[in-house]
Amino acid sequence: MATAEPRVPGRRALRALLLTVAVFSFACDACKKVIFNVPPKLEADKIVGRVNLKECLRSADLIQSGDPDFRVLDDGSVYTASPVVLSDEKRSFTIWLSDTKTQTQKEIKVLLEHQKKVLRKRHTKEAVLRRSKRRWAPIPCSMLENSLGPFPLFLQQVQSDAAQNYTIFYSISGRGVDQEPLNLFFIERDTGNLYCTRPVDREEYDVFDLIAYASTADGYSADLPLPLPIRVEDENDNHPIFTEAIYNFEVPESSKLGTTVGVVCATDRDEPDTMHTRLKYSILEQTPRSPGLFSVHPSTGVITTVTHYLDRETVDKYSLIMKVQDMDGQNFGLVGTSTCIITVKDSNDNAPTFKQNTYEASVEENAYNVEILRIPIEDKDLINTANWRANFTILKGNENEHFKISTDKETNEGVLYVVKPLNYEENHQVILEIGVGNEAPFTRDVALRMTTMNRALVTVHVRDQDEGPECSPAAQYIRITENAAVGSKINGYKAYDPETKSSNHLRYKKLNDPKGWITIDEISGSIITSKILDREAMAPRNELYNITVLAIDQDGKSCTGTLAVSIEDMNDNPPEVLQSYVTVCKPKMKYTDISAVDPDEPIHGAPFYFSLANTSPETNKIWTLTKVNDTAARLSYWKNAESQEYSVPITVKDREGQSTTKILTVNLCDCTHPSQCRAARRSAGVILGKWAILAILLGIALLFSVLLTLVCGVVGAKKRKGFPEDLAQQNLIISNTEAPGDDKVCSANGFMTQTVNNSGQGFCGTMGSGVKNGGQETIEMVKGGHQTLESCRGTGHHHTLDSCRGGPTEVDNCRYTYSEWHSFTQPRLGEKLHLCNQNEDHVPSQDYVLTYNYEGRGSPAGSVGCCSEKQEEDGLDFLNNLGAKFTTLAETCTKR
C-alpha cells in the first residue's frame, strides 16, 4: 500500500532543513570546549546546539556571545543571528558567563565543524542489498493550524497493494472522525484520499491518531489496520501574556549598581521550544523618563538597577511599561505588555542639620528638672522613621552632669533640661556643644562623606538668686575621747553662706542626738558634752555617733547637715568571764573550759590572764587553771574531789591590767551527762503542783516504810525468828549497837532496789540510830535469812535477796557513812522526783504522776517502785493497817 506525496510549503521546508542539522554536544567538564557538527551553510535564527551553562557557572546572570553571528539563550541554546557560511572546516567563538553580584566571570569555547558523511566501500564479493517496498505502513502527515482552505482540504492518499488484485474500500476511525471533534476528517471510500473539513487550533488538538482500514466488498481485510497520525503544525497565533497585569517592587535608595529589583514573567500558549515561544523582555517606557535607572534581562525578565544614584528625596516611585515579544524579539513577533511599579525605599542618606550654629538660654541657679531650650533640626529622610528621628548628644560642657537633652518625638526637636542645680557663685555661664545624629545608622556613602557630626553651641546663662546657708559637705567628722569630762567643748558642724563664703550670722540647732550626750552652741556651732560618752553603749559599737544639725541664716533659710562623731575607745571595761554556773560530770569530764570577753576595742582586750583569786589551800588543792588560748582557760579538778557544788573565784585580766573577779559555781556531779545534774537542779527550784506535792509525800512515806522494814528486821534477827507473815505488824526498834562492825558497807542503792524472791515472807532490816564513830555518822543495816549481803560499795547493780523463810538467820552488819549515803541518794531522789513531774513524753507537767514499774537488773538508777519487798498486785495491802495518817497515802499507792 502506498501514499501520494503531499505538497510541502516553505515553512515545512525550513523545518526539514533544521531536522537535517546534526547537533552533537560532547560530554565534557564545565567551562571546557564544546564541539558542534553543523552543515556548511546555516540560515538565520536556526538552532546550532545547546551548551550546559549550569555546569560552568550556575549563578550566571549575564550571558554574552563573542561572535555577533551567534546568540545564546539562558537555557544554553545557541542560535544563528544571521545566515552563516562556513568557508573553512572549523569555526570557533567564545561564550562569556558573568555573575554581577560576586563579580565572577567564566568562558566556554565553542567549535563548529563541517558535518561529514563516511562512505564505506563495498567489496566485490558482498551481495547487493535491495530495499523492498512495504505494502502497508504509517506515513507521516501534518497540517497547519488555522488553515484557510479551501475545504475540504486534501491531506494525503492512502493506498494498499491489494488493490491490484481486489476491489479495495478504505475507511478511517479515531479522534476527529467518530470521536470528538466529529467529522473533522474523512476518506474517500474508493480512492483513499484523506481530507480535512475545517480549520484546527493546535493549542486545542496537537495531533490526531487515526486508524486506516483496507477491505474488500465482502468485508475481507486485505491488510492490517494502519495507524495514521496527523500532526497539527503550530502557527504563531498566541500573544505572550505577563503573569500579572501590574507588578509592584521595592528597592532601597542606597542600592548599588546591578541590584535586583524584581522579576517579570510571561507565558505563550504556542508550541514550546520553538521560535513561537522564544520570548524576549524589554522596557518600553519609564516614568519619570529621565534618567534611565533600570534595565531588564531580555531572557529571564530580571529587572536590575543600572545606577547607584537612586534618590528617594527626588523621586520616590517609578512606573515601567514592560514588553514581551515572541519569535525571540524579532519585529514580526507578537507582543504583550504589563506595568511595573517600583517604589524607592528610604535609606538614611541625609544627615540631620541644625538650623542655627549657636543658641542661647538662661536658668536660675538651684533650679533643676526644668526645660530651658528647644533646638530644631532639618532632615530630608522619610518623616517618622528611624532615618528621620534625631538623637541629640551633649559632646562638651556637661562634665558635672548638670544637663540632659532628649528628643521630642512629635516635632523631632532637641529639648535641653537642667537636671542638677547650678551655682551662680561657681559659674555665671556654661557653654555646651550639642551633636545630632539619627536613630538608624547612616548608609556607607554618607558615613564616608561625613567626617564629623553636625554640631551647634549652646550658651546657658545662670541667673543669681538669694540662697540660704549651704551645708557642705553634708557630713562632717570629729573625734571625741570616751569618758571625756562633762562640759568638754569640741569644734562642731560648720555651714556657710554661698553669697559671702562666710559662716558669720548663722545660727545652729541640734535636731537629733540619739543618746542625748551633747549640746550645741547656737552661735559657733561647737558641741559641748552634757553626759559621759560611752562607746560600749552604742550598737554597733564601731559605728559613728551621728548628730543632725540645722543651720539657719538671718532670713530664716536653713540647711541640714550631719555631724559624725567618732568615739575613741578607752580601757574602761575589764574582761568578764562569760560563765556563771558550770556542771562537770565526774569522772567522765576531767575539766571544763571557761572564756572571757572585753567590750573594749581589741587593743585594750586579749590576751587575757586567768588565775584563782583569794583561794584557800583546799581550793588550790582541788582546782587548777591552765591557758587554752588568748580568751579561754581550762579549769581542772583533783580526781579525788567530792561530788558537790564549789564556789571558785576566778580573776581575769586584760593586756593593760584591767581585771575583775567572778565567783564561778562549779557543780562537780556524778553523772554521765551535765543535763542530768541540771535537770535535778532545776527541779529543786520549780513551783510544785498538787501532784508534785503528792509525789513528795509518797516518797517520804516510802522512806518511812523502808525504815520500818529495817527496824523489823533487827527485831527479827535478835529473836532468831523468820520474817512475820503480817508485814503491817513490824515495829521500829532502837539499835544500841555501837561497835564499828566489819568493813562491809552497803550502798543506799542496795536496800532501795532489793527484792525478795521465792518467798511470801519478806525481810525486815533495822537501821539503828546514828552513832558518832571517828567523827562520822554510821548507819547500820541488818538483814535476815540464809543469805549474807556482801559489800556493794561502788556498784550500781540490783541485788536479789533469796528466800529467808524459817531456819536460822545470819546477820551481817553493813555500815555506810552518812555523807556518802547522802551524796549517793540525794541526786537520785531528786531525779525520781523530777520524773514524777513529767508525762510519758518527758514534757513537764505539774498534774501528772507516773506509775513506776520494775526496770530489770543492771539499772544504775535503781528501782523507784513503792519500795515494798513484794512486787505483786497486793504488795501495798500492808498500808491499810498503818493508821489514819497513812490512809490517804495508801489510797494513792493502790492501783485502781
VENTA-V497391 format. One record per run of one state. SS is the DSSP state (H for helix, E for strand, C for the rest). FROM is the first residue (numbers start at 1). TO is the last residue. Records with the same first field share a line. If there is no record, write none. Layout:
SS: FROM-TO / FROM-TO
This chain:
C: 1-2 / 5-9 / 21-33 / 39-40 / 43-46 / 51-52 / 57-61 / 66-69 / 73-76 / 81-83 / 86-89 / 100-103 / 115-140 / 145-152 / 159-160 / 165-168 / 174-174 / 176-178 / 180-184 / 188-192 / 197-206 / 216-220 / 222-225 / 234-240 / 243-245 / 253-259 / 264-265 / 268-274 / 278-279 / 288-293 / 297-301 / 306-316 / 326-326 / 330-334 / 346-352 / 355-357 / 365-369 / 376-376 / 379-389 / 397-402 / 408-413 / 419-428 / 439-443 / 450-453 / 464-468 / 471-474 / 482-488 / 491-495 / 498-501 / 503-506 / 514-517 / 521-526 / 530-534 / 538-544 / 553-557 / 569-575 / 578-580 / 587-590 / 598-601 / 605-608 / 613-616 / 630-631 / 638-644 / 654-658 / 671-673 / 686-689 / 719-726 / 730-747 / 754-754 / 757-765 / 768-770 / 774-775 / 783-799 / 802-813 / 837-837 / 839-843 / 845-876 / 882-883 / 894-896
E: 3-4 / 34-38 / 41-42 / 47-50 / 62-65 / 70-72 / 77-80 / 84-85 / 90-99 / 104-114 / 141-144 / 153-158 / 169-173 / 175-175 / 179-179 / 185-187 / 193-196 / 207-215 / 221-221 / 226-233 / 241-242 / 246-252 / 260-263 / 266-267 / 280-287 / 294-296 / 302-305 / 317-325 / 335-345 / 353-354 / 358-364 / 370-375 / 377-378 / 390-396 / 403-407 / 414-418 / 429-438 / 454-463 / 469-470 / 475-481 / 489-490 / 496-497 / 502-502 / 507-513 / 518-520 / 527-529 / 545-552 / 558-568 / 576-577 / 581-586 / 591-597 / 609-612 / 623-629 / 632-637 / 645-653 / 659-670 / 755-756 / 766-767 / 771-773 / 776-782 / 800-801 / 814-817 / 838-838 / 844-844
H: 10-20 / 53-56 / 161-164 / 275-277 / 327-329 / 444-449 / 535-537 / 602-604 / 617-622 / 674-685 / 690-718 / 727-729 / 748-753 / 818-836 / 877-881 / 884-893
